[in-house]
Amino acid sequence: MTNSPIQNIKYNNINFFIKRDDLLDNNFSGNKARKFYYFLTNQLDNIDTIISYGSNQSNAMYSLSVLCKQKNYKFIYYTNHISDFLKNNPNGNYKFALQNGMNIIEDKNFDKTNIKVKNNQLFITEGGAIDEAKYGIKILANEISSYIKENNLKKIKVFLPSGTGTTALFLSKYLSIDVYTCSCVGDDEYLEKQFLQLEKNKLLHPTILKKEKKFHFGKLYKSNYTIWLDLKKQTNITFDLLYDPIGWQTLFYNKDNIDLNNILYIHQGGIIGNITMLQRYKRKYNLSNH
Ligand SMILES: *Cc1c(COP(=O)(O)O)cnc(C)c1O
């Protein structure tokens, strides 16, 4: 569940270091394994149910379903909408979370402030933006620090694309080197607000790199698919289709301001989410199988 490898890859003739958190565990990989590490490894007294909410294809939803299955907790998950197509053809994170026993509740008026959490229930904010995430992310930071020290990499900086910003914030807090990120879910202002909620001291916040253009989260962009496929061909690594394509494009967009040859990219998993994304890309752009 910890100690993922750091590898060297070449992409577009540039050498990158890559932290393979996608290889942590088959069922529990990527940054959700780090964020929920605390709940995996600690006995939660009197808790028998986890409640959360968000999109019906969320990586966090799937990871929580694995956690609940392993720990024998009930898992209640609220979502605004589930399309008839998905109900009739369960797929991706939705399908596997259901297989793990998730009880999904469709509620178009869901409001997290209305949820009354009982003593036996643990409520987890959307995407795992919780303070307990710091325990697992601190371990990730320590693994990175050790590698940098052992290999005497003085100029290295870390990059990872953000959703809630939880992973980037705690990494930045626990690492003595700079952490770069970009917003993928909301805009840069939203991301800064997220950072502030978890850490008041702005000096400890990651640096948000500017994007070439605005991306609507979950929307299909030909450029996202193209760079994803290109990365797979050149590096033999499958990245996720929601965050990583925006991350890589943003890195190259900032190539004049940052030293691309000294970037450690964090692969944060999320590969199960690719199943439905690829189907959508294939339908929209009439792509052949890869
Ligand atoms: C959840 C997730 C993110 C975003 O992580 P945050 O800590 O919410 O910023 C990025 N990439 C992948 C693959 C994820 O599953």
The ligand as an SDF file (V2000), in Angstrom:
LIG
                    3D

 15 15  0  0  0  0  0  0  0  0999 V2000
   -8.7690   12.0790   -7.3550 C   0  0  0  0  0  0  0  0  0  0  0  0
   -7.7680   12.2020   -8.4300 C   0  0  0  0  0  0  0  0  0  0  0  0
   -7.0520   13.4070   -8.6410 C   0  0  0  0  0  0  0  0  0  0  0  0
   -7.3020   14.6450   -7.8130 C   0  0  0  0  0  0  0  0  0  0  0  0
   -6.7980   14.5480   -6.5180 O   0  0  0  0  0  0  0  0  0  0  0  0
   -7.0690   15.7320   -5.4840 P   0  0  0  0  0  0  0  0  0  0  0  0
   -6.3720   15.2990   -4.2370 O   0  0  0  0  0  0  0  0  0  0  0  0
   -8.5530   15.7880   -5.2790 O   0  0  0  0  0  0  0  0  0  0  0  0
   -6.5340   16.9720   -6.0610 O   0  0  0  0  0  0  0  0  0  0  0  0
   -6.1160   13.4360   -9.6530 C   0  0  0  0  0  0  0  0  0  0  0  0
   -5.8770   12.3730  -10.4420 N   0  0  0  0  0  0  0  0  0  0  0  0
   -6.5450   11.2110  -10.2690 C   0  0  0  0  0  0  0  0  0  0  0  0
   -6.2690   10.0840  -11.1850 C   0  0  0  0  0  0  0  0  0  0  0  0
   -7.5090   11.0850   -9.2600 C   0  0  0  0  0  0  0  0  0  0  0  0
   -8.1690    9.9370   -9.1080 O   0  0  0  0  0  0  0  0  0  0  0  0
  1  2  1  0
  2  3  1  0
  2 14  2  0
  3  4  1  0
  3 10  2  0
  4  5  1  0
  5  6  1  0
  6  7  2  0
  6  8  1  0
  6  9  1  0
 10 11  1  0
 11 12  2  0
 12 13  1  0
 12 14  1  0
 14 15  1  0
M  END
$$$$
